[in-house]
Protein backbone atom coordinates (compact mmCIF):
# COMPACT_ATOMS: atom_id res chain seq x y z
CA UNK A 1 0.00 0.00 0.00
CA UNK A 2 1.26 3.44 -0.89
CA UNK A 3 0.90 6.60 1.22
CA UNK A 4 -1.95 7.93 -0.92
CA UNK A 5 -3.96 4.71 -0.58
CA UNK A 6 -3.24 4.61 3.15
CA UNK A 7 -4.67 8.11 3.57
CA UNK A 8 -7.74 7.29 1.53
CA UNK A 9 -8.51 4.12 3.48
CA UNK A 10 -7.41 5.15 6.98
CA UNK A 11 -8.71 8.73 6.98
CA UNK A 12 -11.40 8.38 4.31
CA UNK A 13 -9.86 11.14 2.23
CA UNK A 14 -10.82 11.76 -1.35
CA UNK A 15 -8.31 11.29 -4.13
CA UNK A 16 -7.52 15.04 -4.44
CA UNK A 17 -6.95 15.46 -0.70
CA UNK A 18 -4.68 12.41 -0.60
CA UNK A 19 -2.74 13.77 -3.58
CA UNK A 20 -2.33 17.08 -1.73
CA UNK A 21 -0.78 15.16 1.19
CA UNK A 22 1.63 13.40 -1.17
CA UNK A 23 2.59 16.73 -2.72
CA UNK A 24 3.21 18.29 0.70
CA UNK A 25 5.26 15.25 1.74
CA UNK A 26 7.38 15.56 -1.40
CA UNK A 27 8.03 19.21 -0.52
CA UNK A 28 9.16 18.20 2.95
CA UNK A 29 11.57 15.64 1.52
CA UNK A 30 12.89 18.02 -1.16
CA UNK A 31 13.78 20.57 1.53
CA UNK A 32 15.68 17.91 3.49
CA UNK A 33 13.38 18.11 6.52
CA UNK A 34 12.59 14.39 6.49
CA UNK A 35 15.22 11.75 5.80
CA UNK A 36 13.51 8.51 6.74
CA UNK A 37 13.35 9.02 10.50
CA UNK A 38 10.95 6.77 12.40
CA UNK A 39 9.91 9.43 14.93
CA UNK A 40 8.56 12.95 14.61
CA UNK A 41 11.01 15.26 16.38
CA UNK A 42 10.80 18.78 17.82
CA UNK A 43 13.43 19.92 15.32
CA UNK A 44 11.27 18.68 12.43
CA UNK A 45 8.34 20.61 13.87
CA UNK A 46 10.38 23.80 14.20
CA UNK A 47 11.79 23.48 10.68
CA UNK A 48 8.38 22.83 9.13
CA UNK A 49 6.88 25.80 10.97
CA UNK A 50 9.73 28.01 9.68
CA UNK A 51 9.58 26.69 6.10
CA UNK A 52 5.79 26.69 5.78
CA UNK A 53 4.52 29.41 8.14
CA UNK A 54 1.12 29.80 6.45
CA UNK A 55 0.27 26.12 6.09
CA UNK A 56 -2.24 25.96 8.95
CA UNK A 57 -0.40 22.86 10.25
CA UNK A 58 -1.05 20.88 7.05
CA UNK A 59 2.65 20.06 6.67
CA UNK A 60 2.98 18.98 10.30
CA UNK A 61 -0.01 16.68 9.95
CA UNK A 62 1.32 15.34 6.66
CA UNK A 63 4.64 14.33 8.19
CA UNK A 64 3.00 12.83 11.28
CA UNK A 65 0.68 10.76 9.09
CA UNK A 66 3.54 9.67 6.85
CA UNK A 67 5.54 8.44 9.83
CA UNK A 68 2.45 6.59 11.05
CA UNK A 69 2.06 5.05 7.58
CA UNK A 70 5.71 4.00 7.55
CA UNK A 71 5.44 2.37 10.99
CA UNK A 72 2.33 0.42 10.03
CA UNK A 73 3.86 -0.62 6.74
CA UNK A 74 6.93 -1.93 8.59
CA UNK A 75 4.73 -3.81 11.07
CA UNK A 76 3.23 -5.81 8.21
CA UNK A 77 6.46 -6.40 6.29
C-alpha positions in Angstrom: 0.0 0.0 0.0 1.3 3.4 -0.9 0.9 6.6 1.2 -2.0 7.9 -0.9 -4.0 4.7 -0.6 -3.2 4.6 3.2 -4.7 8.1 3.6 -7.7 7.3 1.5 -8.5 4.1 3.5 -7.4 5.2 7.0 -8.7 8.7 7.0 -11.4 8.4 4.3 -9.9 11.1 2.2 -10.8 11.8 -1.4 -8.3 11.3 -4.1 -7.5 15.0 -4.4 -6.9 15.5 -0.7 -4.7 12.4 -0.6 -2.7 13.8 -3.6 -2.3 17.1 -1.7 -0.8 15.2 1.2 1.6 13.4 -1.2 2.6 16.7 -2.7 3.2 18.3 0.7 5.3 15.3 1.7 7.4 15.6 -1.4 8.0 19.2 -0.5 9.2 18.2 3.0 11.6 15.6 1.5 12.9 18.0 -1.2 13.8 20.6 1.5 15.7 17.9 3.5 13.4 18.1 6.5 12.6 14.4 6.5 15.2 11.7 5.8 13.5 8.5 6.7 13.3 9.0 10.5 11.0 6.8 12.4 9.9 9.4 14.9 8.6 12.9 14.6 11.0 15.3 16.4 10.8 18.8 17.8 13.4 19.9 15.3 11.3 18.7 12.4 8.3 20.6 13.9 10.4 23.8 14.2 11.8 23.5 10.7 8.4 22.8 9.1 6.9 25.8 11.0 9.7 28.0 9.7 9.6 26.7 6.1 5.8 26.7 5.8 4.5 29.4 8.1 1.1 29.8 6.5 0.3 26.1 6.1 -2.2 26.0 8.9 -0.4 22.9 10.2 -1.1 20.9 7.0 2.6 20.1 6.7 3.0 19.0 10.3 0.0 16.7 9.9 1.3 15.3 6.7 4.6 14.3 8.2 3.0 12.8 11.3 0.7 10.8 9.1 3.5 9.7 6.8 5.5 8.4 9.8 2.4 6.6 11.1 2.1 5.0 7.6 5.7 4.0 7.5 5.4 2.4 11.0 2.3 0.4 10.0 3.9 -0.6 6.7 6.9 -1.9 8.6 4.7 -3.8 11.1 3.2 -5.8 8.2 6.5 -6.4 6.3 
